[in-house]
Amino acid sequence: MKYSYSEETLSVLKNAGWTYGRQIDANQIIQTIREKEFPLLKPAINFLTEYGELKMKFNDKKSKSPSDFNFDFSKAMDIVVVEGISDYIPRIGCQELCSIGTAYNDYVILMMDERGIVYGCYERFFAKMGDSGEECIENIVMDLAIHEIQ
């Protein structure tokens, strides 16, 4: 099912090279996830097959300054190690998390759980970014509510 993006979000995605039905090699994604020792989560693989390696630029609505987010999953997996995310898992009741990208000039690591929900973390900050990768994209670009998790 196609996600219905706002015109602004759709423009940001298209400027990054995304189109509906975009596909990159799932085998490369799986190989990278295995090499980095993250869990192979079907929702993360499916999402990254369409959005992986995209780098999006947008103007942050609050600060009015340029910002970005990306789904350079290999880079994100280098920033946070599997052991480093174990502290977050009990806070959300999931089994596993897989890094899928970064946001806000690489300050926030984006992670997806086995249900497809996306979370963002930065030091002690931890928030739900969206119920799906697509909703996370919309929430970041449009500066919609994200929900901090204590």
Beta strands, then each sheet from edge to edge (+ up, - down):
strand 1: 55-59
strand 2: 66-70
strand 3: 97-103
strand 4: 108-113
strand 5: 118-122
strand 6: 125-130
strand 7: 147-148
sheet 1: 1+ 2- 3+ 4- 5+ 6- 7+
end
